[in-house]
Amino acid sequence: MDSDSVKKEKKINSPYFPLSIGAIGMLLLTFGIFELFLDDIDMNLTPAQFLLPSSGLIILVHYIYYLERKAGISNKLIWIRALAIILVLAVGVYIAY
């Protein structure tokens, strides 16, 4: 009985770590975008202006994939969508430069 209560306790507390990681990703993305808009957008980006929204986006995408796995979406569909996102971002970077 005691081990069952420990398992239930772990099951209840387990979503908080991924939830906090997802929240951190959203905050990084939001602060990075605000920093880009508050500074006059010119072509001279500092590394912080590039890395902050990029890292926030990466963390947020991983959190979304975690949620999709928990919802039971197949890995094949997740990988197809990941490749589509990479392709769209690559085309966007190519067009931007």
Secondary structure, DSSP 8 states (H G I E B T S, - for coil): -HHHHHHHHHHHHTTHHHHHHHHHHHHHHHHHHHHHHHS---S---HHHHHHHHHHHHHHHHHHHHHHHHHT--HHHHHHHHHHHHHHHHHHHHHH-
